[in-house]
Amino acid sequence: LATLEEAPDGTLMRCWAEDLDWVARFLVRLCCRFTVREPAALNDVLRSLATEIARAAEGKGTENAEDAEITRRTQREKDSPQRE
């Protein structure tokens, strides 16, 4: 999964994984500061995760646009008078 090496500026972790979302969540769970050297795509995944966490902290949830539209449509149907 990963190796740890002593480095001049701290500890270097080398990780081999196919799922960058999993790696991002793993790194966040370490509860320590880190810098991603590569792959650059991991920074994009971390930014997306940060946005998801911030939205959850604001009470806005983490639903995607499609889920949000389904939620709005369902709410409109509940709120509209029933036709018989």
Accessible surface in RSA format (square Angstrom, percent):
REM  Atomic radii and reference values for relative SASA: ProtOr
REM  Chains: A
REM  Algorithm: Lee & Richards
REM  Probe-radius: 1.40
REM  Slices: 20
REM RES _ NUM      All-atoms   Total-Side   Main-Chain    Non-polar    All polar
REM                ABS   REL    ABS   REL    ABS   REL    ABS   REL    ABS   REL
RES LEU A   1   133.02  74.1  81.20  58.1  51.82 130.3  87.04  61.1  45.99 123.8
RES ALA A   2    41.39  38.1  11.49  17.7  29.90  68.0  11.50  16.2  29.89  79.2
RES THR A   3    63.73  45.3  58.53  59.3   5.19  12.4  61.91  83.1   1.82   2.8
RES LEU A   4   127.85  71.2  97.50  69.8  30.34  76.3  97.52  68.5  30.33  81.6
RES GLU A   5    71.72  41.2  63.90  48.3   7.82  18.6  34.55  66.8  37.17  30.3
RES GLU A   6   172.92  99.3 137.08 103.7  35.84  85.3  52.27 101.1 120.65  98.5
RES ALA A   7    19.26  17.7   7.61  11.8  11.64  26.5  11.67  16.4   7.59  20.1
RES PRO A   8   150.32 109.6 103.37  94.2  46.95 170.7 117.63  97.1  32.69 203.2
RES ASP A   9   119.58  83.8  78.22  77.9  41.36  97.8  50.69 119.3  68.89  68.7
RES GLY A  10    40.91  50.4   0.00   N/A  40.91  50.4  35.35  97.0   5.56  12.5
RES THR A  11    99.49  70.8  65.03  65.9  34.45  82.1  32.12  43.1  67.37 101.8
RES LEU A  12    32.09  17.9  30.45  21.8   1.64   4.1  32.09  22.5   0.00   0.0
RES MET A  13    51.16  26.5  28.82  19.1  22.33  53.2  22.25  18.9  28.90  38.3
RES ARG A  14   116.82  49.0 111.98  57.1   4.84  11.5  31.62  43.2  85.20  51.6
RES CYS A  15    39.08  29.6   8.92  10.0  30.16  70.9   8.23  20.9  30.85  33.3
RES TRP A  16   157.40  63.2 142.62  69.0  14.77  34.7 116.56  62.1  40.84  66.3
RES ALA A  17    47.00  43.2   8.41  13.0  38.59  87.8  19.28  27.1  27.72  73.4
RES GLU A  18   181.74 104.3 144.92 109.6  36.82  87.7  65.13 126.0 116.61  95.2
RES ASP A  19    80.29  56.2  73.68  73.3   6.61  15.6  33.00  77.7  47.29  47.2
RES LEU A  20    48.24  26.9  44.35  31.7   3.89   9.8  44.35  31.1   3.89  10.5
RES ASP A  21    61.33  43.0  59.07  58.8   2.26   5.4  23.43  55.1  37.90  37.8
RES TRP A  22    97.28  39.0  94.54  45.8   2.74   6.4  73.31  39.1  23.97  38.9
RES VAL A  23     9.20   6.1   9.20   8.3   0.00   0.0   9.20   8.0   0.00   0.0
RES ALA A  24     0.00   0.0   0.00   0.0   0.00   0.0   0.00   0.0   0.00   0.0
RES ARG A  25    75.95  31.9  74.57  38.0   1.37   3.3  23.48  32.1  52.46  31.8
RES PHE A  26    51.66  25.8  51.63  32.0   0.02   0.1  51.63  31.3   0.02   0.1
RES LEU A  27    14.81   8.2  14.48  10.4   0.33   0.8  14.48  10.2   0.33   0.9
RES VAL A  28    65.43  43.1  55.03  49.8  10.41  25.1  57.98  50.4   7.46  20.2
RES ARG A  29   160.02  67.2 136.08  69.4  23.95  57.0  68.58  93.7  91.44  55.4
RES LEU A  30    79.94  44.5  57.82  41.4  22.12  55.6  60.79  42.7  19.15  51.5
RES CYS A  31   117.53  88.9  77.66  86.6  39.87  93.7  41.53 105.2  76.00  81.9
RES CYS A  32    75.81  57.3  55.86  62.3  19.95  46.9  41.32 104.7  34.49  37.2
RES ARG A  33   237.83  99.9 208.09 106.1  29.74  70.8  91.37 124.9 146.46  88.8
RES PHE A  34    82.70  41.4  46.87  29.0  35.83  93.2  56.55  34.3  26.15  74.8
RES THR A  35   122.43  87.1  95.00  96.3  27.43  65.4  65.70  88.2  56.73  85.8
RES VAL A  36    25.93  17.1   4.74   4.3  21.18  51.0   9.00   7.8  16.92  45.9
RES ARG A  37   154.26  64.8 116.19  59.2  38.07  90.6  55.12  75.3  99.14  60.1
RES GLU A  38   143.37  82.3 125.78  95.2  17.58  41.9  37.00  71.6 106.37  86.8
RES PRO A  39    67.30  49.0  63.08  57.5   4.22  15.3  67.30  55.6   0.00   0.0
RES ALA A  40    78.82  72.5  67.84 104.7  10.98  25.0  70.15  98.8   8.67  23.0
RES ALA A  41    47.83  44.0  43.37  66.9   4.46  10.1  44.77  63.0   3.06   8.1
RES LEU A  42     8.87   4.9   8.87   6.3   0.00   0.0   8.87   6.2   0.00   0.0
RES ASN A  43    49.32  34.0  48.17  46.5   1.15   2.8   7.52  18.1  41.79  40.4
RES ASP A  44    82.58  57.8  76.25  75.9   6.33  15.0  28.34  66.7  54.25  54.1
RES VAL A  45    35.73  23.5  32.86  29.7   2.87   6.9  35.37  30.7   0.36   1.0
RES LEU A  46    28.92  16.1  25.38  18.2   3.54   8.9  25.71  18.1   3.22   8.7
RES ARG A  47   146.80  61.6 143.12  73.0   3.67   8.7  76.33 104.3  70.47  42.7
RES SER A  48    72.49  61.3  62.17  83.0  10.32  23.8  32.07  68.3  40.42  56.6
RES LEU A  49     9.61   5.4   6.90   4.9   2.70   6.8   8.86   6.2   0.74   2.0
RES ALA A  50    57.98  53.3  49.13  75.8   8.85  20.1  54.27  76.4   3.71   9.8
RES THR A  51    79.83  56.8  75.07  76.1   4.76  11.3  52.94  71.1  26.89  40.7
RES GLU A  52    61.64  35.4  57.78  43.7   3.85   9.2  15.75  30.5  45.89  37.5
RES ILE A  53    88.65  50.4  86.11  64.1   2.55   6.1  88.19  63.5   0.46   1.2
RES ALA A  54    48.29  44.4  41.87  64.6   6.42  14.6  48.02  67.6   0.27   0.7
RES ARG A  55    91.09  38.2  91.01  46.4   0.08   0.2  29.37  40.1  61.72  37.4
RES ALA A  56    55.53  51.1  37.30  57.6  18.23  41.5  39.26  55.3  16.27  43.1
RES ALA A  57    89.06  81.9  45.13  69.6  43.94 100.0  57.28  80.7  31.78  84.2
RES GLU A  58   111.15  63.8  77.47  58.6  33.68  80.2  41.89  81.0  69.27  56.6
RES GLY A  59    69.13  85.2   0.00   N/A  69.13  85.2  34.80  95.5  34.33  76.9
RES LYS A  60   120.65  58.9 100.32  61.6  20.33  48.4  61.99  55.8  58.66  62.5
RES GLY A  61    35.49  43.8   0.00   N/A  35.49  43.8  32.79  90.0   2.70   6.0
RES THR A  62    74.66  53.1  45.41  46.0  29.25  69.7  14.91  20.0  59.75  90.3
RES GLU A  63    80.42  46.2  57.95  43.8  22.47  53.5  24.70  47.8  55.72  45.5
RES ASN A  64    88.71  61.2  78.28  75.7  10.42  25.1  41.96 101.0  46.74  45.2
RES ALA A  65    86.06  79.1  69.22 106.8  16.84  38.3  76.29 107.4   9.78  25.9
RES GLU A  66   127.89  73.4 117.12  88.6  10.77  25.6  44.21  85.5  83.68  68.3
RES ASP A  67    64.59  45.2  62.85  62.6   1.75   4.1  13.13  30.9  51.46  51.3
RES ALA A  68    17.32  15.9  16.80  25.9   0.52   1.2  16.99  23.9   0.33   0.9
RES GLU A  69    60.91  35.0  60.91  46.1   0.00   0.0  32.28  62.4  28.63  23.4
RES ILE A  70    79.69  45.3  79.62  59.3   0.07   0.2  79.62  57.3   0.07   0.2
RES THR A  71    74.16  52.7  69.07  70.0   5.09  12.1  57.41  77.1  16.75  25.3
RES ARG A  72   124.24  52.2 120.48  61.4   3.76   8.9  60.77  83.1  63.47  38.5
RES ARG A  73   109.62  46.0 109.62  55.9   0.00   0.0  38.22  52.2  71.40  43.3
RES THR A  74    58.98  42.0  58.50  59.3   0.48   1.1  42.42  57.0  16.56  25.0
RES GLN A  75    88.75  49.6  88.01  64.3   0.74   1.8  37.30  79.4  51.45  39.0
RES ARG A  76   133.28  56.0 128.48  65.5   4.80  11.4  74.49 101.8  58.79  35.6
RES GLU A  77   106.14  60.9  99.71  75.4   6.43  15.3  46.09  89.1  60.05  49.0
RES LYS A  78   149.92  73.1 117.83  72.3  32.09  76.4  73.64  66.3  76.28  81.3
RES ASP A  79   104.91  73.5  71.47  71.1  33.44  79.1  33.40  78.6  71.51  71.3
RES SER A  80    56.54  47.8  47.73  63.7   8.81  20.3  37.48  79.8  19.07  26.7
RES PRO A  81   121.18  88.3  99.99  91.1  21.19  77.0 112.31  92.7   8.87  55.1
RES GLN A  82   148.46  83.0 120.89  88.4  27.57  65.6  53.12 113.1  95.33  72.3
RES ARG A  83   231.43  97.2 198.91 101.4  32.52  77.4  75.92 103.8 155.51  94.2
RES GLU A  84   215.50 123.7 131.25  99.3  84.25 200.6  83.21 161.0 132.29 108.0
END  Absolute sums over single chains surface
CHAIN  1 A     7309.6       5870.1       1439.6       3876.9       3432.7
END  Absolute sums over all chains
TOTAL          7309.6       5870.1       1439.6       3876.9       3432.7
